[in-house]
Amino acid sequence: MRRAMIVCHSQTEAFSCLRMLEGAGVSAVLRKPLRAKQDNACAWGVRIRAADLMTAQRRMQEKNFMPIRVYTFDDENGG
């Protein structure tokens, strides 16, 4: 299954993102991003289904939320 990871600056920011997305009906999970995809040690991510990415991006834009990065991956590749 395809997933997307929204990488945030901190665990607190990632938790806020998770709550914001769940308010829009997007199921999400807090996770540490892959080491290769981290910008710093404090980075945390919010994992969602890739099919929900457009809804998540729309919600983030509405709330002026700017993550570090967003990437997609297959479940077999981790994340």
Secondary structure, DSSP 8 states (H G I E B T S, - for coil): -EEEEEEESSHHHHHHHHHHHHHTT---EEE---GGG-SSTT-EEEEEEGGGHHHHHHHHHHTT---SEEEEEEGGG--
